[in-house]
Amino acid sequence: MNLDTTPCLPEQAPRRPSLRDLAALTTTLLPPALVMLTSLSELRRRCQEINLTHPHFCEETPLVLSFEEKRRQRLSGQLQVSGSLEPSAHAVTPSSYA
């Protein structure tokens, strides 16, 4: 058995992520429960390992990692401003009470 451990080379034209590969990755190698329970550093290491052992998932592992980072940031309890910072016409201001 020969194992190809060459990483994705930047000189190659990057492929677009495939939904079929993403589904296969999240059902076999990175199930959602595993992704949610591991630390981000361990998840990054696991993604690198998957990229080396399964090079056809090189485009999908960053998607799983970025989704998990965003999910954890959303659930961290920190308040964030989203949308525009322009005051709306319907905003309640102290002068509108007078």
C-alpha positions in Angstrom: 0.0 0.0 0.0 1.4 3.4 -1.0 0.4 6.4 1.0 0.5 9.8 -0.8 1.4 12.4 1.8 2.1 15.3 -0.4 0.2 18.4 0.7 -1.9 20.5 -1.6 0.6 22.7 -3.5 -0.1 26.3 -4.0 1.1 26.2 -7.6 -1.8 24.0 -8.6 -5.0 25.6 -9.6 -7.2 25.5 -6.5 -10.3 23.4 -6.8 -13.7 24.7 -5.6 -15.1 23.0 -2.5 -17.5 20.3 -3.3 -20.7 19.7 -1.3 -20.3 15.9 -1.9 -16.8 16.0 -0.4 -17.9 18.2 2.4 -20.7 15.8 3.3 -18.3 12.8 3.1 -15.8 14.7 5.3 -18.4 15.6 8.0 -19.9 12.2 8.1 -16.7 10.1 8.2 -13.6 12.1 9.4 -15.0 15.2 11.1 -18.5 14.4 12.5 -20.2 17.5 14.1 -20.0 16.1 17.6 -16.3 15.6 17.4 -15.8 19.1 15.9 -17.8 20.7 18.7 -16.1 18.9 21.5 -12.4 19.3 20.5 -10.3 22.4 21.1 -9.6 24.7 18.2 -5.9 23.8 18.3 -6.6 20.1 18.1 -9.2 20.7 15.4 -6.5 22.6 13.3 -4.1 19.7 13.9 -6.7 17.2 12.8 -7.5 19.2 9.7 -3.8 19.3 8.8 -3.6 15.5 9.3 -6.7 15.0 7.1 -5.2 17.2 4.4 -2.0 15.0 4.4 -3.8 11.7 4.4 -6.8 12.6 2.3 -5.6 15.4 -0.2 -9.0 15.5 -1.9 -10.4 17.2 1.2 -8.0 20.1 1.1 -10.7 22.5 0.0 -13.3 21.4 2.5 -11.3 21.3 5.8 -10.9 25.1 5.9 -14.7 25.4 5.6 -15.3 23.2 8.6 -12.7 25.0 10.6 -14.0 28.5 9.8 -17.6 27.5 10.5 -16.6 26.1 13.9 -14.6 29.2 14.7 -17.6 31.4 13.8 -20.0 29.2 15.8 -17.8 29.4 18.9 -17.5 33.2 18.5 -21.2 33.6 18.2 -21.8 31.4 21.3 -19.1 33.1 23.4 -21.5 35.6 24.8 -19.7 38.7 23.5 -21.9 41.5 22.1 -21.1 42.5 18.5 -22.4 45.2 16.3 -23.9 44.0 13.0 -25.3 46.0 10.2 -24.8 49.6 9.5 -24.0 52.1 12.2 -26.2 54.8 10.6 -28.9 56.1 12.9 -32.3 55.0 11.6 -35.2 57.3 11.1 -37.2 55.3 13.6 -34.6 55.2 16.3 -35.6 56.3 19.8 -33.5 59.3 21.0 -33.8 61.4 24.1 -35.1 64.3 22.1 -38.0 62.2 20.8 -39.4 62.0 24.3 -40.0 65.7 24.6 
